[in-house]
């Protein structure tokens, strides 16, 4: 989801409680806070020496240990207020992919993609998922598109793949 779409969803559903589902049936606790928003420019070189660049908006969530047991979630209105304040300090690239950075004691910290959202009663539930790593230079590496893992010979030293 792009940053513009994310902000629009919050705008459209301001009266809803904002929940984040980081794995099927697993919700970020109601004691979460938005602790940081990162405007990231990625300037990358892949294993086939291809270059690429893009922007990302990374919104970090943190569960406050002081508020364990809290049952009322932050509203989309409040989250939008926080994000708008950030946007006044540092402008968003509205075409940037938005990611949610989150982790807890049972889930490793990761930057999760917003894949969808669901309206359930008074809740706006943002569905998050991890994107697996991938070879971005499949042709240079000899990786066949149907195969999800490269063979040991396809990434041998000297063949252009890392």
N, C-alpha and C positions, 0 to 999 in steps of 0.2 A: 504494500500500500504506500502510496506517495504521501508526503507531508500534507499537501493540500487536501487529499481525501480524508486523512486522519482528522485534521482540524474541522473539516466540514461535517464529519460524523458526530464529533463532539458538539458542534454548533447546533445540529439538527436535533440532538437528544440531550440538551442541557439539563432537563429536569430528571434525568435518570441517574442512578448510582452507577459509577464506573468500575467495572470489574475486569480483571485480566485473567484469562485461562491460559496458563503456561504449558500445560500438558492436559490431555483429555481428563476432565473431571477434577483438575487441580487448579485452584484459584490462588492468586496472590492474596495474602491476608488483608483484612479490612484496615489493618494498622499501617498500610503502605503510605509512603510519601514520595513525591517527585523530588528527587534530590539534585538532579543535574540534567541539563539538556546540552548535548554536544552537537555542534555543527562541524561535520567531518568532511574533509576533501580527501578522497582516496586517489592516489597516483600510483598505479600498479604496473608491474612487469610480470608476465606469467612465465611458466617453465619453457615455453616455446619462443621466448623473447618478444612476445606481443605486448604492446603497451595499451593501457586503458586508464580512464579516470572517471570518477563520478562523485557525487555528494551524498551524504547520508545525514539524517537527523536521528540521533540516539537519545532516547528518553530513559533515564535511569530511575528505577523504583527501588525503594529500600523499606523493609519492614522494621518499624520502631519497636525495640524490646520493651520500651516504657508503656506501650499501648497494647500489649498482648491481651487477647480476649475482646478487643474492640469488635463490634458487629456492624456499625454503620460505615459504609464505604464512602469514599470521596465522591462528590457529584461530578458529572461531566462539566457542569458549570464552573465549579472550582478549578478543575484541571485546565479548562480552557482559559480561565483567568490567569493561572500560573504561566501557561504557554504563551499567552498574549503578552504578558509582562516580559518574558524572555525575548519574544520577537521584537519588542521595542528597543531592547539593548543590542541585540544581534539579529539581523534580518534572516528569516528562513529562506532556503531555496525550496520553494513549494513543489518542485519536481523531484526533490530528493526522496529516496526511499526512507521510510521511517522504521526504526527498530526500537524495541523495548529491551533494555538491559536489566536483567534480574537474576537473582540466585537466592537460595536459602539453604538450610542445613541438609535438605534431602535432594536439592536440585542444583547442579553446578551453575555458576554464573555464566550467562550466555547472552548474546545479542540475538533476540528473537524477532522474527518477521511477524507483522500483523497480517494474517491471511484472510480474516473475515470478521464479521461481528454478528451478534445475535441480540435481539430484543426479547427479554423474558420478564414479563411483569414490569416492575419499576427499575429493572436493571438493563444496562448496556454492557454486554459482555464482549470484550475484544478477544478474539481467538489468536493465539500466538503459536509459532512453530519454529523449529530449528531447521535451517537449510543445510543439507549435507555438503561437505566439501566436494569439489569436482575438478577434473583436469580441464583447464580452459584452452589448452592447445592440443586437443585430441588428434588432430591431423598430423601435427609435428611429432607427436609422441607415438603415433601408430595405434591409438586407442580406437577400437571399433565402437560406434555409437550405441549399439545394443548392449554392449558389455559395460557393467558399472565398475569393474575393477580391472586395472591394467595387469598384463602378465609381466613376469620378471624380465623378459627379453625386450618388451616394448619400451622400457625405460632404462635400457642399458647405457653405460657411460659412452658418450660420444655420439649418440643418435639425436641430439637436439632436445631431449626431454630431461627434466631435473631428476 
